[in-house]
Amino acid sequence: MMWKTFLMLLCSAAADEFLSLKRGISARCLLQGWADDAQESDIVKAAQDCFTRNEVQTSNLGELQGTLGVATGCVASNLDAKWGWRPELAGSGSNTGGPYDVYGEGLTLVGVETPSGSWQFMLRKPSASQGGASHVAVTVHSYHRGDATPQQETDLIHFADSCFSKEDVDTSNLGSLQFSLLKNVDCVLQKCLEAWGFKPEFADSGSDNGGPYDAYGLGATVIGVESPSGKWEFVLRLKN
C-alpha cells in the first residue's frame, strides 16, 4: 500500500516535462500530488508559458519575490481560465533539489529551470467549502494616470475592483501579504491582456504610501485600493 501511494505521488511519464528552446526555459512536474494526468499537463504547460513571459529577476530580494510572484500568479490565473477554478499557491522559491515526496499527496510541485535560476512552486487544490462566492467591499482610486489613456484608466479601475473584491489581501504574515497582493495585481494584468491584447509592465506594489504618486515617474500609472485589510497601491507602466 505504501508503494502504491508513492507511485501516485510521482509525476506521470507522459506529462512530466514541457521543454522549450525559447529563452532556455523548461518546466517539469516534481510531484503529481492531487493533480490527475491531464491537470498535471495543464499545470506544466502553464508554468512554461508564464515563466517564459514573466522573467524572474534576481538583482535583489524584493525584485525576486515580486517577479516570482507574478510568474506563479500567472500560472494560477491561466489554470483558472482553463478549469473554471483556481488552485492555491502553497509556496514558491528556489528549487530545493528534493526529496520531493516529503510534501505529500495534498500538494502538486512543479520545477522551472530559467536562465536566472532553478525555481519551484507548490499548488494546493481548494477545499469544497471554499467554492462559495464571496465579495469584498473595496474602493479603487486612480492616483496617477501616467501614460494610460482615459479609457485605459477607467478599465484599470474596473479591473482592480473586480480582482480585489474577490479576495482580500491576507495580512496574517508577510509572506501571505506579498502573495495575496501580487495575486490580485496579476489578476488585473490578466484582464488587461484579455481586453487590450497586452499586459502592462508591473513596476511595484505595497501599502499605499499616501504619495507623492508622481514620484514613480510621469509615465507611471498608480492605482490605489482600499479594502477591509488596509490601503494598497500598485504601479504599472503602459509604455516602455
Summary of the structure (lengths in Angstrom):
residues: 240
radius of gyration: 18.4
end to end distance: 56.4
largest distance: 62.9
contacts: 747
relative contact order: 0.13
helix: 41%
strand: 25%
